Structures are given as C-alpha cells and as structure tokens.
Amino acid sequence: MRGQGANIGSSGSFRRQNIVDHDMEPELKVHSYDKNKASDPASIPELTDWLTSTATLQVPELEAKVKQFHYVECSDHQRLELLDWIRPLLSNTAYAVRATIADGKLPLPDHVLTHIDGLGRVYAIMADLYKGTIMSLASRVLQNAEDSQKSRKVLHEDLILACYGAIHFLAGQLRTIYEGYKPTPDGIWHEIHHIYNYSRFILDISCNSGINEEKIRDEFFLIEHIYKRSLLLGLCNPYHFPVVAFGELNRTLNKWAHLCKLERNIRSVEQRCMFSVDTESDYPAVPVLSHSGDLATSDRFSVLCTKALVNALKHEVDSMAHEAFEGPTKDVSEKDMHRLEMYRRLIMNWGKHPVRQDARHDREGRCEAVAGYSQIMKKMGGMLVTAIKKDPLNDQLCSTIIDASEMGYQVEMHTDSDTRFNIGDMIAIRDEKHLDQWSLAIVRWARYTTRKYIRAGTFIMGWQAERYRLQMELSSDQTIDVMSVSGTSNFPSGKKILLVPCGIYRPGRIMELIGGESHRIVARNLIMSGSDFDVIDYKLLN
C-alpha cells in the first residue's frame, strides 16, 4: 500500500470502537475440502494417538492428515484440544521446510517453492478449522444468556482460544506467502482484522458478565501481539527482504512488536510513526500523511503508533554501529551487517513512510542481467565495466523490461533463467538499446506474477562504472576488485562513490586506490549495504 495515506480529521481523535454489539457475529470464510483427498476418517482416540507418536511429516502427508480434523465427530471443545496437539508437529515440519531454502536465491527451485506453497496451505487449513470453531461457538454466546456463569466462562475461554488459533495460523500463512514472494490472497487481511476485533468483543462481554476473565485477558494479549506483529510485517515491505532474512525478521517482530500501540483515542497526530488501521479493509494499514479529512468519525478505524518501536530500533542501530566500527576490535560479521541494514530499512518503513517520488514509464524491450558481485566481476573483466564491442544479448540471461525510470528498471524473467539473485544483490544490466553499456543496480524487491515468471525491481547505482584495485592494508601487497560509479543522481551529489565487497568498510580507514594512477583515500560514510557489497563514499588524501 505504499503511497497511500490516511487523512485524519481536524479533531485529531479516534473514538473507541464499541465492540460490545449484541448483533456482532464473526464474518469469516471457511473453505470446503474434498473429503476424498483427506486421509481416511479417524476417531478421536486414533487422532490423539497419531498426534502423540508423530514428530514430523512431509508437507503433503501433513496436509492430507490435517484435513481429517474437518470431518472427525467431536465437540468444539474436543476439537480445540486436538488442534492444540498439532502445533508442535506443524512447527517441526515448517522448520524442515525452511531448512531446504539454502541460499534463497531467486527464482526459487521448484521443489522449494512447492514445499513453501504446501506449508501455506496447511496453515490455511488450520486457520479454517479454528474459524469454523469460532462460528460454531459464537452462535451460542448470546443465545444462552441463561446459562450458568461457569458454562459461559468455559464458552468464552473456548472462543478466545479459537480466536488465538485462527489469527496465529493466518499469520503463519502470511509469512509463507511473503517467503514465496506471492500476492496475498483476497480476504486474508480482512479476516485478521475481524478476528482481532471479535476477540476484543469476547473480552468485553466477559467483563460485563462478571466472569473472572484473567485467563481470557491473558489469551487476548497473545492475540494482540500476533495482530501487531502481522500489521508490522505487512507494513515493512516484506517483498524487499531476501527469503533467508525472514527468520531474523520474525525474531525481530517477536522481540519488538509489543512496543507499538493500538490507539482509539488519539488527541494529536503526527506524519511519522502513525498508521491508520481500517478494520473493514483487506490490507494491513496505511500511513497517516496529513491532518485533513474525516476518518475520525468512524468507529472502524484505529491508529497503530510505532514511535517507541522506531526509537528502540534506532538505539539498537546506534549501539550496533558503535560496537562494529568504533569498538576495540572494529570487526563486524556479514550477518551483523545484514541485520544492521534490515533495522535501518525497518526504521524507514515503520517511521518515515517513504513514498516513491519518480514516475515509472512503460517500456518494451529486453535486457541481459548478471547478478552477484563476484559474478559481475568475472563477467566484466578488463578495467572498464563497459562492453568493448556490441555483443548480442545472452538469451539464458535475458529479461523483459516492464517499465523504467531514472531510478531503475522493473524486469520480468522466466524461472528457468540462468540469472539467479537475492534481494540486495548487485545486478549488472545491459539494455538492448545500449549494447555497449552495462548499468550497475541493486535488486530492491521481487514477486512472482505466475508460477513461471518473477518480477524484480532495481535501483540504478550508476550508468557507468570503472574497475579499480584496492589495497586495504598499506603494509601489504594484497588487493581486491572494487568499482566506482558515475552517471546517476541517485546518490548524494559531490560524493566520490566506491562499491566494495562486504566486510571492507571501516569509517576512517586509509587505503590505496589503484587504477591508471594510485591515490591514497580515506573511507567516510556507509551509504548503502547490499547482500554481498557495500556502497561507501571516500575522500582523496593526495
């Protein structure tokens, strides 16, 4: 939803949603499943025995087995108990699937994509089981007003557990969708919003009924944490992260999501760190970009405030940078650099609401693409990253240009292309209109359009590049390949830019730049960090 913004009324306030609505019923969709494609029907004892004796399963087996739970004859309470047993098994299977991702280069191998898609279907089936239980239990909430307080307490506890299970597995399904770089299915965000609101409704009617709601309240806090985590995932531009980063991203969400707040009584608004959440929408939220409009009059809106979260991440980035670049060892691992770059991007997405400034224009044409710092160096050869002769495009490395701007290209490639890349990789592009010129870019995002085609967005770092040798230690003869870039306004003007392998940059580091002439230089700022390279600016010392 990048580029959309919420307009907040001049009063700057949001009324608390009145969810104690006696006409409120869950609006959820439960898919139907072909009974013939499930494993043979089983009894509760058989399923219980199977659950307690199975540690992990292949995804197709697990998918068929989970469908049994739609057909087993049991009460809602028994179904919830059975479903609770599945979570460790599903967690083990998910771990095994993600272990097959390896380097995560796109396009993903067919078997990896098949496993991720299958895992997503299992999460969807589990969510359906919980959603069906919610609807079954919900019909009894207001009908059985004369039930004993004990009966109503059990009913409310079962409902809140069903809400937790449903939102937990919808969140799991979302993660697999983003890991597979697929579009989100219609309705998933609407249901996530609705289940969260319905759980608030259950909490409120429990309070109003005089039920000791401690267990219900504890479960609601878990639901709210998953809801916040899901909103933050949807707002962080997940297609802009390499698939191997999703584990670290998930840990970051678990660790920090509690710092953001969902507000319904906002006195004043800011154009940073605030997102408008529309519970009737089918998207996570939109940034608050202005103070005009009249959203404040509707009960269906709330505001996600990320200020405390962004401030905590800024402090973490400062601490990591100080330890890496100014500490006694001044040594930073590639993993730490990637985490540092991820935090910087999260701060941007959750705090500053970046909006595209340049317009892309449709463009027909083909280009050749080579991805990866070391692969580009091998491909280019010589001193200049400029083709000496106009060789024809290599069909196995070809992509279709979808659109272009001064900032970069959007390209589409077949999944059997020899060009394989990670988000954050350097990519060299040779346009068929300029066969004698290679442009250097970074892969910003990717998403499948169909099973056989994937699109990628690139940010141009330079229309021209020159290759140099860099002597890192003045007392050593060892040198490495680096590149300088020019011909673009996408970096700060007046800066001397170098593209270097990861792990080279240290602020203030003095090195020797060797080309036609040799120059002693000092490294200044880290401008950008890719998956296997850094962009730095430097100053000449002689």
Disulfide bonds with the S-S distance in Angstrom:
none
